[in-house]
Amino acid sequence: QNHHQNPGPALPVAMPKSPDNISRNFPPTRRPFLFHISAPHPLIRLSRRPRRRGRWRAAVDPMTGGGGEDVPAPRRRPLTVLPLVALIFYDVSGGPFGIEDSVRAGGGALLPLLGFLILPVLWSLPEALITAELASAFPTNAGYVAWVSAAFGPAVAFLVGFSKWASGTLDNALYPVLFLDYLRSSGLALAPPLRSLAVLGLTAALTYLNYRGLHLVGLSALFLTAFSLSPFVALTVLAIPKIRPSRWLAVNPKAIDPRGYFNSMFWNLNYWDKASTLAGEVDEPRKTFPKAVFGAVALVVGAYLIPLLAGTGALPSETAAEWTDGFFSEVGQRIGGPWLRVWIQAAAAMSNMGLFEAEMSSDSFQLLGMAEMGMIPAIFARRSRHGTPTYSILCSATGVVVLSFMSFQEIIELLNFLYGLGMLVVFAAFLKLRFKDPDLPRPYRIPLGSVGAAVMCVPPVLLIGTVMCLASATTIVVNIIVLAVGVAMYFGVERLKGSGWVEFLTPVPSDSFHGSSSDDDVEDVRAVLLPADVPPAQEEVASKAE
C-alpha cells in the first residue's frame, strides 16, 4: 500500500534460478584438495553470532526445493519427543529380533548377556552422547556430514556421507527379505518368482509411506514399537516360573565364533548417529534431541536384555546351538504355546517395516542435507507437498532393490565395516571440534572436559578396530572399491559444478567450507543449513543458562 501511495524506484525483478545465476556473484575459487584440514569452519564462526529472527533462505525453499531471496524459511516441523524416540529405536534396534545369533556365536548365554550389559556403556552411550551434543549444535538434516565438514572440510565430509548412505542402504535391503522370511516360518512360503515380486511390492509400499511425510512415519513407528515389544512382555511373564539363573552362566568355549559374535553385537547396537540426519525436522531440536536420544538408549537396552534373560533362563543350556535368526518364535512356542509363536512372528514382521521406515527416512534426509550444502545436485533437496525429499527417497529405494539379492551375513559384515570407517571419522570430528573450538555453542554438552571426551572415545574405537580386524578379505576388498567409487564421485561432482549442466545449491564458494570465506559468505552458509527459528534474545539467554 505504501508503495502505491508514494511510488519510488522500480523494484528489481528476481532472476530465474539457473546454474549460472547461483554462483554469478561469487569470485572464482580453487578446487578444494581432497584431504584438506581446515582452519575454523564458517559454520562454527557463525554459530557464535546472534541469528536474525525471520531469516529468509538464500538458496532453497524447505518445502519445494525451489527458492531464491523471496522464500521464507519458517515451516512446521513434524517430529516431537515420542515419535523421535520411536524412530531412533528403529534406527538402532527394532526389538530383540536378530540378537538370537549372538547366543549361538557366543557359545551360550553368558557372553551375549555380558555384551548387552557392557557394550551399551562402552559403545552405544558414547555414540548417543556425541549425537546429542553435535545434533543440538548443528540442527540440520546434513547431520554428521555437517559435523565432519566443520572439522575437516567438504571432501572428507562427502566421503563420510557416501559411505554412511551406502551402509544404510545395505542395511535397509535386509528388511523386506526378513519380513518374508518370518512369513515363511509361519507357513506362508512363496515361490522364487513370487518372492522377488513380493520384495519389490513391499519396498514400493513402504517407500510410499515414507513419501507421505515424517509425521505419519513417526506415528507409525510409535504404533509399531508398542506392537513389536508387546509379545515379549507376555513371554517374560510366562518364563519367570521356568527360569534357572545358572543357565545364564553357561558358555562353551569350543562353540564361540568371534567374528559372528562381534558382528552380531556391533550390528545390533550401532546407528545412533543416523537420527542426526532428521535434526532439521525436529521441533525445538536443541531440547528435543537429547531427551529422545537418552530415552531411546533405555528402550533399546531393555528391549534386548529382558527377552534374552527370559529366553536363555527358561530353556536348557544345550539349546544354545539352536539360537539362530528367528529363534525367538520357537522360544515363544516352547514357553507359551502356538499362540505366542504366531504373535512373535507377527511382531517380527511388523518390526521389519518399522526398521525400513526409520532407515529410509534417515538415508533420504541425509541426501537432502548434502544437497542443501551443495555437495550433490539440487534435485535431491526438492521436497514433495508432504515435506519429504522425493528424489532422495527414490534414490535410496533403488539402492535397496538392487542390493536385496545379497545374503544376510554378507550384508551385515559389509555394512559393519563400511559403517565403522565412517564412525572413526565422526569420532575424530567430535574431538577436533572439542579441542579446537571449545566455545562452539552446544545447547547440550557432554559433562566431560576435552580429555574426558577423548577417553570416552577409546572403547568404541577399539571395538571398531576389532570388527575390522575380524573382517574377511572379500569384505575388505569390497569396501576399498566402495571408497574408490566415493572418491571418483566427489571429483565428478566437483567437475559438474564447474560445467553448469546440473543445478547445485551452493550458497558460497567452495573455499568458504575451508574457513577462508568472508562474513557475508558465512552468513549465507548458515542461513541454508541452520534454520533461524530462535530470536536472538532468547538464544542468548539460553546460551547463558547452559
Order of alpha helices (4+ residues) and beta strands (2+ residues): alpha-alpha-alpha-beta-beta-alpha-alpha-alpha-alpha-alpha-alpha-alpha-alpha-alpha-alpha-alpha-alpha-alpha-alpha-alpha-alpha-alpha-alpha-alpha
